[in-house]
Amino acid sequence: MDASELAAFLHSRRDRLRPADVGLTAGPRRRVPGLRREEVAFLANASIDYYIELERGRGVQPSAQMLLALARALRLTGDERDHLFHLAGHPAPPREPPRATDPSLLTLLERLDGTPARIMTDLHQPLAQNRLAAELLGELDPVGEPGYTASIVYRWFTDPSARTVYPAEDHERHAQSFVADLRAVAAKRALARGDAEAEKMVADLLDRSEEFTRLWQARDVEVRRFDRKRFVHPAIGVIELECHHLFTEDGGQRLLWLAPVAGTDAARRLATLAT
């Protein structure tokens, strides 16, 4: 822990805020341009003496919960919050996945005309996809719908139609992969903010699917980064593609794109599908 740098950083973030920025009234006799120490303490639900000791660099060791409260009180950005944690000697918690589609991933998606691609949340909720992905994967997956029930993983274990695009002999492998990925995501979300969505999704699947329960109890963990999948399409038959995943920095969203396997006629058949 770097107590002196932590103190200086807190002071600098306090100085840049104005009372109106945090919903407070400035008052007529204000001597400082930024927030007062007692105002930050109030916003963070901390004692004034405790916060004063922090800004004096007296070696007070703040907890992760207190650091999150200070980050909210001081309106820190994601990078500033991570820096605050590092100065206090704590690992920075994972960031909350954004609700809107990540603009960088969306820009890439718009340029991937010749290969199927879609953007999903870490829970595999489809946010956007290109035309070729819709052609290959069909319109079964609800794109942009809120809630965990729109997740491809959730539908895999609750809706038999979600599996029709894959050969039956591959279903067990995909189920194992989905569950291993979900276990990693659920633990990460719980650490970040005690997330309820992933927890509810897992509880719902445990209640509805014996297959999911069996695989969940195996406790396998593996984030999906690369795979090869076979897809069944009524016009082009069975096609094998490489599945690549590109993640946002916080891991909250991923861009999935499907590339032809070298040495196969997959590229030609994708081109047929595109036309």
ZADO-1210 file (C-alpha; in nm, 4 decimals, padded with zeros to 6 digits):
<atoms>
<atom x="00.0000" y="00.0000" z="00.0000" code="MET" pos="1"/>
<atom x="00.1275" y="00.3453" z="-00.0956" code="ASP" pos="2"/>
<atom x="-00.0370" y="00.5565" z="00.1769" code="ALA" pos="3"/>
<atom x="00.1102" y="00.8904" z="00.0713" code="SER" pos="4"/>
<atom x="00.0169" y="00.8488" z="-00.2944" code="GLU" pos="5"/>
<atom x="-00.3281" y="00.7233" z="-00.1964" code="LEU" pos="6"/>
<atom x="-00.3757" y="01.0360" z="00.0153" code="ALA" pos="7"/>
<atom x="-00.2631" y="01.2644" z="-00.2680" code="ALA" pos="8"/>
<atom x="-00.4871" y="01.0888" z="-00.5187" code="PHE" pos="9"/>
<atom x="-00.7951" y="01.1172" z="-00.2969" code="LEU" pos="10"/>
<atom x="-00.7209" y="01.4855" z="-00.2403" code="HIS" pos="11"/>
<atom x="-00.6824" y="01.5512" z="-00.6128" code="SER" pos="12"/>
<atom x="-01.0107" y="01.3754" z="-00.6973" code="ARG" pos="13"/>
<atom x="-01.1915" y="01.5661" z="-00.4219" code="ARG" pos="14"/>
<atom x="-01.0593" y="01.8996" z="-00.5459" code="ASP" pos="15"/>
<atom x="-01.1932" y="01.8544" z="-00.8974" code="ARG" pos="16"/>
<atom x="-01.5553" y="01.8000" z="-00.7901" code="LEU" pos="17"/>
<atom x="-01.8086" y="02.0703" z="-00.7185" code="ARG" pos="18"/>
<atom x="-02.0977" y="02.0235" z="-00.4738" code="PRO" pos="19"/>
<atom x="-02.3477" y="02.0418" z="-00.7597" code="ALA" pos="20"/>
<atom x="-02.1715" y="01.7461" z="-00.9261" code="ASP" pos="21"/>
<atom x="-02.2795" y="01.5198" z="-00.6409" code="VAL" pos="22"/>
<atom x="-02.6138" y="01.6771" z="-00.5565" code="GLY" pos="23"/>
<atom x="-02.4972" y="01.8985" z="-00.2697" code="LEU" pos="24"/>
<atom x="-02.5564" y="02.2701" z="-00.2092" code="THR" pos="25"/>
<atom x="-02.2432" y="02.4851" z="-00.2105" code="ALA" pos="26"/>
<atom x="-02.3580" y="02.7391" z="00.0484" code="GLY" pos="27"/>
<atom x="-02.2522" y="03.1061" z="00.0757" code="PRO" pos="28"/>
<atom x="-01.9327" y="03.0696" z="00.2854" code="ARG" pos="29"/>
<atom x="-01.7309" y="02.8129" z="00.0935" code="ARG" pos="30"/>
<atom x="-01.3507" y="02.8439" z="00.1106" code="ARG" pos="31"/>
<atom x="-01.2514" y="02.5449" z="-00.1067" code="VAL" pos="32"/>
<atom x="-01.3336" y="02.5019" z="-00.4765" code="PRO" pos="33"/>
<atom x="-01.3918" y="02.1284" z="-00.4490" code="GLY" pos="34"/>
<atom x="-01.5645" y="01.9072" z="-00.1961" code="LEU" pos="35"/>
<atom x="-01.4878" y="01.9274" z="00.1722" code="ARG" pos="36"/>
<atom x="-01.3500" y="01.6218" z="00.3476" code="ARG" pos="37"/>
<atom x="-01.6639" y="01.5850" z="00.5544" code="GLU" pos="38"/>
<atom x="-01.8722" y="01.5857" z="00.2357" code="GLU" pos="39"/>
<atom x="-01.6724" y="01.2990" z="00.0868" code="VAL" pos="40"/>
<atom x="-01.7040" y="01.1114" z="00.4151" code="ALA" pos="41"/>
<atom x="-02.0790" y="01.1665" z="00.4110" code="PHE" pos="42"/>
<atom x="-02.1122" y="01.0474" z="00.0506" code="LEU" pos="43"/>
<atom x="-01.9026" y="00.7374" z="00.1225" code="ALA" pos="44"/>
<atom x="-02.0846" y="00.6626" z="00.4496" code="ASN" pos="45"/>
<atom x="-01.7562" y="00.6862" z="00.6418" code="ALA" pos="46"/>
<atom x="-01.6648" y="00.8739" z="00.9556" code="SER" pos="47"/>
<atom x="-01.5025" y="01.2122" z="00.9098" code="ILE" pos="48"/>
<atom x="-01.2043" y="01.1169" z="01.1250" code="ASP" pos="49"/>
<atom x="-01.1468" y="00.8011" z="00.9206" code="TYR" pos="50"/>
<atom x="-01.1435" y="00.9901" z="00.5919" code="TYR" pos="51"/>
<atom x="-00.9154" y="01.2614" z="00.7316" code="ILE" pos="52"/>
<atom x="-00.6666" y="00.9918" z="00.8316" code="GLU" pos="53"/>
<atom x="-00.6780" y="00.8534" z="00.4776" code="LEU" pos="54"/>
<atom x="-00.5957" y="01.1924" z="00.3276" code="GLU" pos="55"/>
<atom x="-00.3185" y="01.2462" z="00.5770" code="ARG" pos="56"/>
<atom x="-00.1533" y="00.9213" z="00.4685" code="GLY" pos="57"/>
<atom x="-00.1482" y="00.7840" z="00.8215" code="ARG" pos="58"/>
<atom x="-00.1419" y="00.4195" z="00.7068" code="GLY" pos="59"/>
<atom x="-00.5130" y="00.3496" z="00.7418" code="VAL" pos="60"/>
<atom x="-00.5868" y="00.0323" z="00.5437" code="GLN" pos="61"/>
<atom x="-00.9224" y="00.0751" z="00.3634" code="PRO" pos="62"/>
<atom x="-01.1263" y="-00.2334" z="00.2781" code="SER" pos="63"/>
<atom x="-01.2428" y="-00.3175" z="-00.0730" code="ALA" pos="64"/>
<atom x="-01.5955" y="-00.2127" z="00.0270" code="GLN" pos="65"/>
<atom x="-01.4708" y="00.1254" z="00.1464" code="MET" pos="66"/>
<atom x="-01.2730" y="00.1757" z="-00.1737" code="LEU" pos="67"/>
<atom x="-01.5836" y="00.1090" z="-00.3814" code="LEU" pos="68"/>
<atom x="-01.7769" y="00.3572" z="-00.1698" code="ALA" pos="69"/>
<atom x="-01.5059" y="00.6203" z="-00.2170" code="LEU" pos="70"/>
<atom x="-01.4956" y="00.5538" z="-00.5908" code="ALA" pos="71"/>
<atom x="-01.8698" y="00.6173" z="-00.6117" code="ARG" pos="72"/>
<atom x="-01.8527" y="00.9251" z="-00.3888" code="ALA" pos="73"/>
<atom x="-01.5712" y="01.0796" z="-00.5929" code="LEU" pos="74"/>
<atom x="-01.7293" y="00.9841" z="-00.9279" code="ARG" pos="75"/>
<atom x="-01.4182" y="00.7968" z="-01.0387" code="LEU" pos="76"/>
<atom x="-01.3875" y="00.6548" z="-01.3876" code="THR" pos="77"/>
<atom x="-01.3143" y="00.2856" z="-01.4331" code="GLY" pos="78"/>
<atom x="-00.9406" y="00.3488" z="-01.4745" code="ASP" pos="79"/>
<atom x="-00.9339" y="00.5802" z="-01.1706" code="GLU" pos="80"/>
<atom x="-01.1173" y="00.3219" z="-00.9593" code="ARG" pos="81"/>
<atom x="-00.8646" y="00.0548" z="-01.0572" code="ASP" pos="82"/>
<atom x="-00.5796" y="00.2935" z="-00.9686" code="HIS" pos="83"/>
<atom x="-00.7380" y="00.3628" z="-00.6296" code="LEU" pos="84"/>
<atom x="-00.7481" y="-00.0092" z="-00.5543" code="PHE" pos="85"/>
<atom x="-00.3874" y="-00.0566" z="-00.6627" code="HIS" pos="86"/>
<atom x="-00.2674" y="00.2288" z="-00.4426" code="LEU" pos="87"/>
<atom x="-00.4478" y="00.0716" z="-00.1467" code="ALA" pos="88"/>
<atom x="-00.2855" y="-00.2658" z="-00.2097" code="GLY" pos="89"/>
<atom x="-00.5999" y="-00.4390" z="-00.3398" code="HIS" pos="90"/>
<atom x="-00.6576" y="-00.6108" z="-00.6747" code="PRO" pos="91"/>
<atom x="-00.9008" y="-00.4111" z="-00.8835" code="ALA" pos="92"/>
<atom x="-01.2372" y="-00.5876" z="-00.9077" code="PRO" pos="93"/>
<atom x="-01.3748" y="-00.6723" z="-01.2535" code="PRO" pos="94"/>
<atom x="-01.5743" y="-00.3930" z="-01.4037" code="ARG" pos="95"/>
<atom x="-01.9480" y="-00.4081" z="-01.4512" code="GLU" pos="96"/>
<atom x="-02.0334" y="-00.5252" z="-01.8030" code="PRO" pos="97"/>
<atom x="-02.1748" y="-00.2393" z="-02.0087" code="PRO" pos="98"/>
<atom x="-02.5437" y="-00.2545" z="-02.1021" code="ARG" pos="99"/>
<atom x="-02.5066" y="-00.1008" z="-02.4479" code="ALA" pos="100"/>
<atom x="-02.3173" y="-00.2726" z="-02.7277" code="THR" pos="101"/>
<atom x="-01.9489" y="-00.1858" z="-02.7069" code="ASP" pos="102"/>
<atom x="-01.8786" y="00.0692" z="-02.9848" code="PRO" pos="103"/>
<atom x="-01.5384" y="-00.0789" z="-03.0723" code="SER" pos="104"/>
<atom x="-01.6850" y="-00.4265" z="-03.1207" code="LEU" pos="105"/>
<atom x="-01.9730" y="-00.2792" z="-03.3182" code="LEU" pos="106"/>
<atom x="-01.7295" y="-00.1027" z="-03.5508" code="THR" pos="107"/>
<atom x="-01.5509" y="-00.4321" z="-03.6146" code="LEU" pos="108"/>
<atom x="-01.8793" y="-00.6140" z="-03.6694" code="LEU" pos="109"/>
<atom x="-01.9806" y="-00.3643" z="-03.9367" code="GLU" pos="110"/>
<atom x="-01.6601" y="-00.4430" z="-04.1281" code="ARG" pos="111"/>
<atom x="-01.6967" y="-00.8216" z="-04.1184" code="LEU" pos="112"/>
<atom x="-01.9079" y="-00.8692" z="-04.4290" code="ASP" pos="113"/>
<atom x="-01.7618" y="-01.1978" z="-04.5518" code="GLY" pos="114"/>
<atom x="-01.7802" y="-01.3990" z="-04.2315" code="THR" pos="115"/>
<atom x="-02.0602" y="-01.4652" z="-03.9818" code="PRO" pos="116"/>
<atom x="-02.0149" y="-01.2538" z="-03.6671" code="ALA" pos="117"/>
<atom x="-02.2160" y="-01.1504" z="-03.3637" code="ARG" pos="118"/>
<atom x="-02.1632" y="-00.9548" z="-03.0426" code="ILE" pos="119"/>
<atom x="-02.2729" y="-01.1096" z="-02.7124" code="MET" pos="120"/>
<atom x="-02.2509" y="-01.0330" z="-02.3435" code="THR" pos="121"/>
<atom x="-02.0391" y="-01.2511" z="-02.1180" code="ASP" pos="122"/>
<atom x="-02.3590" y="-01.4493" z="-02.0476" code="LEU" pos="123"/>
<atom x="-02.3991" y="-01.5116" z="-02.4224" code="HIS" pos="124"/>
<atom x="-02.6910" y="-01.2706" z="-02.4650" code="GLN" pos="125"/>
<atom x="-02.6822" y="-01.1662" z="-02.8347" code="PRO" pos="126"/>
<atom x="-02.6577" y="-00.7889" z="-02.8770" code="LEU" pos="127"/>
<atom x="-02.5960" y="-00.7549" z="-03.2509" code="ALA" pos="128"/>
<atom x="-02.5073" y="-00.9694" z="-03.5509" code="GLN" pos="129"/>
<atom x="-02.4356" y="-00.9265" z="-03.9195" code="ASN" pos="130"/>
<atom x="-02.6490" y="-01.0581" z="-04.2014" code="ARG" pos="131"/>
<atom x="-02.4345" y="-01.3659" z="-04.2651" code="LEU" pos="132"/>
<atom x="-02.4624" y="-01.4728" z="-03.9016" code="ALA" pos="133"/>
<atom x="-02.8398" y="-01.4457" z="-03.9259" code="ALA" pos="134"/>
<atom x="-02.8319" y="-01.6540" z="-04.2443" code="GLU" pos="135"/>
<atom x="-02.6147" y="-01.9268" z="-04.0918" code="LEU" pos="136"/>
<atom x="-02.7483" y="-01.9389" z="-03.7385" code="LEU" pos="137"/>
<atom x="-03.1081" y="-01.8557" z="-03.8192" code="GLY" pos="138"/>
<atom x="-03.3317" y="-01.6131" z="-03.6361" code="GLU" pos="139"/>
<atom x="-03.3879" y="-01.8398" z="-03.3341" code="LEU" pos="140"/>
<atom x="-03.1649" y="-01.6401" z="-03.0987" code="ASP" pos="141"/>
<atom x="-03.3345" y="-01.3181" z="-02.9793" code="PRO" pos="142"/>
<atom x="-03.0937" y="-01.0311" z="-03.0483" code="VAL" pos="143"/>
<atom x="-03.0985" y="-00.7331" z="-02.8149" code="GLY" pos="144"/>
<atom x="-03.3598" y="-00.8690" z="-02.5742" code="GLU" pos="145"/>
<atom x="-03.2950" y="-00.7963" z="-02.2039" code="PRO" pos="146"/>
<atom x="-03.2666" y="-01.0582" z="-01.9331" code="GLY" pos="147"/>
<atom x="-03.0803" y="-01.3838" z="-01.8942" code="TYR" pos="148"/>
<atom x="-03.3570" y="-01.5838" z="-02.0636" code="THR" pos="149"/>
<atom x="-03.2292" y="-01.4424" z="-02.3953" code="ALA" pos="150"/>
<atom x="-02.8905" y="-01.6054" z="-02.3331" code="SER" pos="151"/>
<atom x="-02.7853" y="-01.8720" z="-02.5814" code="ILE" pos="152"/>
<atom x="-02.6641" y="-02.0790" z="-02.2863" code="VAL" pos="153"/>
<atom x="-02.9986" y="-02.0531" z="-02.1087" code="TYR" pos="154"/>
<atom x="-03.1918" y="-02.1451" z="-02.4211" code="ARG" pos="155"/>
<atom x="-02.9558" y="-02.4356" z="-02.4923" code="TRP" pos="156"/>
<atom x="-03.0778" y="-02.6118" z="-02.1775" code="PHE" pos="157"/>
<atom x="-03.4422" y="-02.5003" z="-02.1859" code="THR" pos="158"/>
<atom x="-03.5444" y="-02.4855" z="-02.5537" code="ASP" pos="159"/>
<atom x="-03.4735" y="-02.7879" z="-02.7810" code="PRO" pos="160"/>
<atom x="-03.4967" y="-02.5679" z="-03.0922" code="SER" pos="161"/>
<atom x="-03.1778" y="-02.3879" z="-02.9841" code="ALA" pos="162"/>
<atom x="-02.9772" y="-02.7007" z="-03.0717" code="ARG" pos="163"/>
<atom x="-03.1072" y="-02.7637" z="-03.4213" code="THR" pos="164"/>
<atom x="-02.8265" y="-02.5738" z="-03.5925" code="VAL" pos="165"/>
<atom x="-02.5672" y="-02.8215" z="-03.4548" code="TYR" pos="166"/>
<atom x="-02.5271" y="-03.1951" z="-03.5315" code="PRO" pos="167"/>
<atom x="-02.6749" y="-03.4092" z="-03.2524" code="ALA" pos="168"/>
<atom x="-02.3458" y="-03.5894" z="-03.1901" code="GLU" pos="169"/>
<atom x="-02.1835" y="-03.2550" z="-03.0991" code="ASP" pos="170"/>
<atom x="-02.4435" y="-03.1503" z="-02.8413" code="HIS" pos="171"/>
<atom x="-02.2712" y="-03.2992" z="-02.5355" code="GLU" pos="172"/>
<atom x="-01.9426" y="-03.1223" z="-02.6119" code="ARG" pos="173"/>
<atom x="-02.1154" y="-02.7879" z="-02.6628" code="HIS" pos="174"/>
<atom x="-02.3139" y="-02.8304" z="-02.3407" code="ALA" pos="175"/>
<atom x="-01.9943" y="-02.8958" z="-02.1446" code="GLN" pos="176"/>
<atom x="-01.8274" y="-02.5917" z="-02.2999" code="SER" pos="177"/>
<atom x="-02.1242" y="-02.3643" z="-02.2267" code="PHE" pos="178"/>
<atom x="-02.1370" y="-02.4678" z="-01.8605" code="VAL" pos="179"/>
<atom x="-01.7591" y="-02.4349" z="-01.8073" code="ALA" pos="180"/>
<atom x="-01.7686" y="-02.0838" z="-01.9545" code="ASP" pos="181"/>
<atom x="-02.0726" y="-01.9862" z="-01.7462" code="LEU" pos="182"/>
<atom x="-01.9055" y="-02.1018" z="-01.4243" code="ARG" pos="183"/>
<atom x="-01.6097" y="-01.8716" z="-01.4916" code="ALA" pos="184"/>
<atom x="-01.8359" y="-01.5764" z="-01.5749" code="VAL" pos="185"/>
<atom x="-02.0639" y="-01.6273" z="-01.2732" code="ALA" pos="186"/>
<atom x="-01.7681" y="-01.6273" z="-01.0316" code="ALA" pos="187"/>
<atom x="-01.6216" y="-01.3166" z="-01.1938" code="LYS" pos="188"/>
<atom x="-01.9512" y="-01.1289" z="-01.1777" code="ARG" pos="189"/>
<atom x="-02.0044" y="-01.2247" z="-00.8133" code="ALA" pos="190"/>
<atom x="-01.6606" y="-01.0872" z="-00.7256" code="LEU" pos="191"/>
<atom x="-01.7241" y="-00.7651" z="-00.9161" code="ALA" pos="192"/>
<atom x="-02.0514" y="-00.6572" z="-00.7585" code="ARG" pos="193"/>
<atom x="-02.2407" y="-00.9502" z="-00.6101" code="GLY" pos="194"/>
<atom x="-02.4207" y="-00.9800" z="-00.9429" code="ASP" pos="195"/>
<atom x="-02.7738" y="-01.1163" z="-00.9229" code="ALA" pos="196"/>
<atom x="-02.8352" y="-01.1869" z="-01.2925" code="GLU" pos="197"/>
<atom x="-02.5788" y="-01.4649" z="-01.3280" code="ALA" pos="198"/>
<atom x="-02.6791" y="-01.6103" z="-00.9914" code="GLU" pos="199"/>
<atom x="-03.0469" y="-01.6177" z="-01.0898" code="LYS" pos="200"/>
<atom x="-02.9651" y="-01.7704" z="-01.4263" code="MET" pos="201"/>
<atom x="-02.7684" y="-02.0539" z="-01.2676" code="VAL" pos="202"/>
<atom x="-03.0395" y="-02.1166" z="-01.0073" code="ALA" pos="203"/>
<atom x="-03.3059" y="-02.1250" z="-01.2783" code="ASP" pos="204"/>
<atom x="-03.1078" y="-02.3698" z="-01.4906" code="LEU" pos="205"/>
<atom x="-03.0400" y="-02.5946" z="-01.1910" code="LEU" pos="206"/>
<atom x="-03.4128" y="-02.6058" z="-01.1321" code="ASP" pos="207"/>
<atom x="-03.5095" y="-02.6701" z="-01.4955" code="ARG" pos="208"/>
<atom x="-03.2387" y="-02.8916" z="-01.6431" code="SER" pos="209"/>
<atom x="-03.0985" y="-03.2192" z="-01.5130" code="GLU" pos="210"/>
<atom x="-02.8295" y="-03.2048" z="-01.7824" code="GLU" pos="211"/>
<atom x="-02.7166" y="-02.8606" z="-01.6689" code="PHE" pos="212"/>
<atom x="-02.7170" y="-02.9753" z="-01.3039" code="THR" pos="213"/>
<atom x="-02.4942" y="-03.2732" z="-01.3882" code="ARG" pos="214"/>
<atom x="-02.2449" y="-03.0591" z="-01.5774" code="LEU" pos="215"/>
<atom x="-02.2509" y="-02.7767" z="-01.3215" code="TRP" pos="216"/>
<atom x="-02.1669" y="-03.0189" z="-01.0418" code="GLN" pos="217"/>
<atom x="-01.8572" y="-03.1298" z="-01.2368" code="ALA" pos="218"/>
<atom x="-01.7141" y="-02.7805" z="-01.1656" code="ARG" pos="219"/>
<atom x="-01.5234" y="-02.7563" z="-01.4928" code="ASP" pos="220"/>
<atom x="-01.4075" y="-02.4010" z="-01.5748" code="VAL" pos="221"/>
<atom x="-01.2917" y="-02.2778" z="-01.9138" code="GLU" pos="222"/>
<atom x="-01.3527" y="-01.9427" z="-02.0835" code="VAL" pos="223"/>
<atom x="-01.4421" y="-01.9871" z="-02.4482" code="ARG" pos="224"/>
<atom x="-01.1707" y="-01.8304" z="-02.6633" code="ARG" pos="225"/>
<atom x="-01.1368" y="-02.0613" z="-02.9633" code="PHE" pos="226"/>
<atom x="-01.3238" y="-02.3635" z="-03.0919" code="ASP" pos="227"/>
<atom x="-01.4208" y="-02.5518" z="-03.4037" code="ARG" pos="228"/>
<atom x="-01.7886" y="-02.6121" z="-03.4643" code="LYS" pos="229"/>
<atom x="-02.0004" y="-02.7872" z="-03.7201" code="ARG" pos="230"/>
<atom x="-02.3195" y="-02.6140" z="-03.8270" code="PHE" pos="231"/>
<atom x="-02.6189" y="-02.7613" z="-04.0051" code="VAL" pos="232"/>
<atom x="-02.7845" y="-02.5439" z="-04.2674" code="HIS" pos="233"/>
<atom x="-03.0674" y="-02.6508" z="-04.5005" code="PRO" pos="234"/>
<atom x="-02.9072" y="-02.4867" z="-04.8073" code="ALA" pos="235"/>
<atom x="-02.5360" y="-02.5663" z="-04.7676" code="ILE" pos="236"/>
<atom x="-02.5441" y="-02.8755" z="-04.5451" code="GLY" pos="237"/>
<atom x="-02.2940" y="-02.9358" z="-04.2643" code="VAL" pos="238"/>
<atom x="-02.0129" y="-02.6815" z="-04.2545" code="ILE" pos="239"/>
<atom x="-01.7152" y="-02.6721" z="-04.0137" code="GLU" pos="240"/>
<atom x="-01.5899" y="-02.3314" z="-03.9018" code="LEU" pos="241"/>
<atom x="-01.3323" y="-02.1913" z="-03.6610" code="GLU" pos="242"/>
<atom x="-01.4902" y="-01.9890" z="-03.3781" code="CYS" pos="243"/>
<atom x="-01.2867" y="-01.6925" z="-03.2567" code="HIS" pos="244"/>
<atom x="-01.3741" y="-01.4747" z="-02.9560" code="HIS" pos="245"/>
<atom x="-01.2524" y="-01.1180" z="-02.9065" code="LEU" pos="246"/>
<atom x="-01.3271" y="-00.9757" z="-02.5615" code="PHE" pos="247"/>
<atom x="-01.3629" y="-00.6212" z="-02.4388" code="THR" pos="248"/>
<atom x="-01.1076" y="-00.5158" z="-02.1792" code="GLU" pos="249"/>
<atom x="-01.3389" y="-00.5941" z="-01.8877" code="ASP" pos="250"/>
<atom x="-01.4625" y="-00.9183" z="-02.0426" code="GLY" pos="251"/>
<atom x="-01.8237" y="-00.8001" z="-02.0318" code="GLY" pos="252"/>
<atom x="-01.8806" y="-00.8453" z="-02.4056" code="GLN" pos="253"/>
<atom x="-01.7335" y="-01.0616" z="-02.6763" code="ARG" pos="254"/>
<atom x="-01.7250" y="-01.0561" z="-03.0543" code="LEU" pos="255"/>
<atom x="-01.7649" y="-01.4021" z="-03.2051" code="LEU" pos="256"/>
<atom x="-01.6667" y="-01.4506" z="-03.5669" code="TRP" pos="257"/>
<atom x="-01.6691" y="-01.7733" z="-03.7655" code="LEU" pos="258"/>
<atom x="-01.3879" y="-01.8375" z="-04.0139" code="ALA" pos="259"/>
<atom x="-01.3534" y="-02.1157" z="-04.2747" code="PRO" pos="260"/>
<atom x="-01.1188" y="-02.4000" z="-04.1840" code="VAL" pos="261"/>
<atom x="-00.8152" y="-02.4062" z="-04.4134" code="ALA" pos="262"/>
<atom x="-00.8180" y="-02.6828" z="-04.6690" code="GLY" pos="263"/>
<atom x="-01.1975" y="-02.7166" z="-04.6782" code="THR" pos="264"/>
<atom x="-01.4648" y="-02.5808" z="-04.9071" code="ASP" pos="265"/>
<atom x="-01.6190" y="-02.3808" z="-04.6214" code="ALA" pos="266"/>
<atom x="-01.5237" y="-02.0458" z="-04.7762" code="ALA" pos="267"/>
<atom x="-01.6998" y="-02.1328" z="-05.1011" code="ARG" pos="268"/>
<atom x="-02.0133" y="-02.2463" z="-04.9209" code="ARG" pos="269"/>
<atom x="-02.0187" y="-01.9334" z="-04.7052" code="LEU" pos="270"/>
<atom x="-01.9959" y="-01.7274" z="-05.0210" code="ALA" pos="271"/>
<atom x="-02.2918" y="-01.9219" z="-05.1590" code="THR" pos="272"/>
<atom x="-02.4849" y="-01.8507" z="-04.8418" code="LEU" pos="273"/>
<atom x="-02.4012" y="-01.4811" z="-04.8619" code="ALA" pos="274"/>
<atom x="-02.5552" y="-01.4512" z="-05.2064" code="THR" pos="275"/>
</atoms>
